[in-house]
Amino acid sequence: MNFKILFLVGLFGILGVPQTQSSSFAQEVDRKSLREALAFHASFDGSADAVVQRGDGRVYTTESLARKEWTPGIQRPDVSIVKGAGVRGDCIRFADKSPKVICYKGEVLPRYEQKISGTVGFWMRLDPDKDLKPGYCDPIQITEKAWNDAAMFVDFDKDLPRDFRLGMFSDLKYWNPENVPWEKWPVEKRPMVTVKNPGFTREAWKHVAFSFEGINAADPKSTQSSLYLDGKLQGVLQGPMRFTWDPAKTAIMIGIEYIGDMDELMIFNRPLTAEELQTVIQGKLQQ
């Protein structure tokens, strides 16, 4: 043991700070930083309104994906808050598909003039091959315009067995300037991460998270987006991304064509580390 180590050991002894307490304090600082990064949280405990939101945290129902009419509250008979059925506390349940969409206002999102970074995470419980009706399903989609124009989402593909995918679509004119029809766009060039056999079941909750960083950055070399299932990295998208949106007009839409349970929707204003993501998954964020 050299002199510096002896000095530090002696110093901690003088101050009466055991090493275990020092580590605990460091972890507490990390959780404080994580809480400060939490920009949106819908716990679905007793209500679908957000319990953390930097803006209007109310839940709305729109008449369709066009979102011309925003009505406060859950205005779909097939969507309910189910007491005690969540990962922790209650959860939101989608019992059927509907043209109406459950939404939150995107005021929490950064403007396009800024570099866009963050993490979206939530829990799902369903058997996609048995529970979902024919067609695509987007458990969450965030956009001002459309799914292929400055949009981020996770979805289940329409074909059985259903793949689970992360989509990060820049402005339509940026990623598809020739307006090539989607069916003719090469699969390997689509801005998506695809997970085959993702392992969702009716019996167990699975945590979904995706992070993004450097969107609209002057140097696009650092731009990337990552998909996680239960905290395990599934794939990474790298390359320049350009998002143009107005948060006041952008929607955080949940449960599009979705049939199943959802819980603890969180949006952070920066990418989370693997350790921070585990803190969220283990429910230690508010401790």
Summary of the structure (lengths in Angstrom):
residues: 287
radius of gyration: 20.8
end to end distance: 36.6
largest distance: 70.8
contacts: 882
relative contact order: 0.21
helix: 21%
strand: 36%
